[in-house]
């Protein structure tokens, strides 16, 4: 019970920022949670799940990097960054995706994952599912297996989970908080 209360206290540090990055968007600002070492440790532990089920953690730029790297350290696993277009120095594979407020592209190095790798895919928020779908497609094209998708927040009314599961029903999605 104590751990649950502490986790709820940690999650209470996330603040809503209305109309960011544009009008009509309610942004989930996780920086207060990240700044609190106990809150970050609790969330990292909760998101990491069972490390025996994955060899690598993939984090999606930018806040998925922070959570993913923390999980990789906690679980003693490798970390693979999926970045916005043009940020990686080696040959890449890329996918475009839609956001609630536009279109973007993510990339990974073509040798970032191998066919014998199992992946815990991490992002901070599951909204429309576009970013995660693009990441899933890259992971699959690289030949790795996705063991689970984890997010801190899920904005349920945007139906991102539904979009992902319609295309990839075999994937497990876990969120700490679903609004």
C-alpha positions in Angstrom: 0.0 0.0 0.0 2.9 2.4 0.8 4.5 1.9 -2.6 1.1 2.6 -4.3 0.7 5.8 -2.3 4.3 6.8 -3.2 3.7 6.1 -6.9 0.5 8.2 -6.8 2.5 11.0 -5.2 5.1 10.7 -7.9 2.5 10.8 -10.6 0.9 13.9 -9.0 4.0 15.8 -9.9 3.1 15.7 -13.6 1.5 19.0 -14.5 -0.9 19.9 -17.3 0.1 22.7 -19.6 -2.9 23.9 -21.7 -2.4 25.0 -25.3 1.1 23.7 -25.7 2.7 23.4 -28.2 -0.4 24.9 -29.8 -4.0 25.8 -29.0 -6.2 22.9 -28.0 -3.4 20.6 -26.9 -3.1 19.7 -23.2 0.6 18.9 -22.7 1.7 16.5 -19.9 4.8 18.1 -18.4 6.8 15.4 -16.7 9.8 17.6 -15.8 8.7 18.0 -12.1 8.5 14.2 -11.8 12.0 13.9 -13.4 13.5 16.4 -11.0 12.4 14.4 -8.0 14.8 11.5 -7.5 12.4 9.3 -5.5 9.6 9.9 -8.0 11.9 9.1 -10.9 13.1 5.9 -9.2 9.5 4.8 -8.5 8.3 5.4 -12.1 11.4 3.8 -13.6 10.9 0.7 -11.5 7.2 0.5 -12.4 7.8 1.0 -16.2 10.7 -1.5 -16.3 8.5 -4.5 -15.8 10.3 -7.8 -16.0 13.8 -7.2 -17.4 14.2 -10.9 -18.2 11.7 -10.4 -21.1 13.9 -7.9 -23.1 17.5 -7.4 -24.2 17.1 -3.7 -25.2 15.1 -0.7 -24.3 14.1 1.6 -27.2 13.3 5.2 -26.1 11.6 7.6 -28.5 12.8 11.2 -28.6 12.7 13.2 -26.5 11.0 12.3 -23.2 11.1 8.6 -24.1 14.9 9.0 -24.1 14.9 10.1 -20.5 12.5 7.3 -19.3 14.0 4.7 -21.5 17.6 5.4 -20.5 16.6 5.3 -16.8 14.8 1.9 -17.4 17.8 0.5 -19.3 20.2 1.4 -16.4 17.7 0.0 -13.8 17.3 -3.2 -15.8 20.9 -3.5 -16.9 19.9 -3.6 -20.5 21.1 -1.8 -23.7 19.5 1.5 -24.7 18.6 2.4 -28.3 17.5 5.9 -29.1 14.9 6.6 -31.8 15.5 10.2 -32.9 13.9 12.8 -35.0 15.1 13.0 -38.6 18.6 14.1 -39.3 20.0 13.7 -35.8 21.7 10.3 -36.1 25.2 10.2 -37.7 25.1 6.7 -39.2 22.9 5.2 -41.9 19.3 5.2 -40.8 15.9 3.7 -41.3 13.0 6.2 -41.0 9.2 6.4 -40.7 6.9 9.4 -40.8 3.9 9.6 -38.5 1.0 11.8 -37.6 0.7 13.7 -34.3 -2.3 15.4 -32.8 -0.8 18.6 -34.2 1.1 17.7 -37.4 3.5 15.2 -39.0 7.0 14.2 -38.0 9.7 11.5 -38.8 11.7 9.3 -36.5 14.8 7.3 -37.3 17.1 4.6 -36.0 20.5 3.4 -37.1 20.1 0.5 -39.5 22.3 -1.6 -37.2 20.6 -0.5 -33.9 18.8 -3.9 -33.4 19.3 -7.4 -34.5 16.9 -10.3 -35.1 17.9 -11.9 -31.8 17.0 -8.8 -29.8 13.8 -8.4 -27.7 12.7 -4.8 -27.1 10.8 -2.9 -24.4 9.5 0.2 -26.3 9.2 3.3 -24.1 7.5 6.7 -24.6 6.1 9.2 -22.2 2.6 9.6 -23.6 0.4 7.4 -25.8 -2.0 9.8 -27.6 -3.0 9.1 -31.2 -0.4 6.3 -31.4 1.4 7.6 -34.4 4.8 7.9 -32.9 4.6 4.4 -31.4 3.3 2.9 -34.6 6.3 4.3 -36.5 8.7 3.0 -33.9 7.0 -0.5 -34.0 7.4 -0.6 -37.7 11.1 0.3 -37.5 11.7 -2.3 -34.8 10.0 -4.9 -36.9 11.9 -3.9 -40.1 15.1 -4.3 -38.2 14.0 -7.8 -37.3 13.8 -7.5 -33.5 10.8 -8.6 -31.4 8.7 -6.2 -29.3 8.0 -7.7 -25.8 6.0 -4.8 -24.5 5.2 -1.1 -25.1 5.2 1.0 -21.9 4.1 4.6 -21.4 3.8 6.9 -18.4 0.5 8.4 -19.6 -2.2 7.3 -22.0 -4.7 9.8 -23.3 -7.5 7.3 -23.9 -10.0 9.4 -25.8 -7.4 9.9 -28.6 -7.6 6.1 -29.2 -3.9 5.5 -29.8 -4.1 2.0 -28.1 -6.9 1.0 -30.4 -5.0 2.2 -33.5 -1.9 0.2 -32.5 -3.8 -3.0 -31.6 -5.8 -2.9 -34.8 -2.5 -3.2 -36.7 -0.5 -5.2 -34.1 -2.9 -7.2 -31.9 -0.1 -9.3 -30.5 1.6 -6.3 -28.8 1.1 -5.7 -25.1 0.7 -2.1 -24.2 1.0 -1.0 -20.5 0.4 2.5 -19.2 0.8 3.7 -15.6 -2.0 6.3 -15.9 -4.8 6.3 -18.4 -6.9 9.5 -18.6 
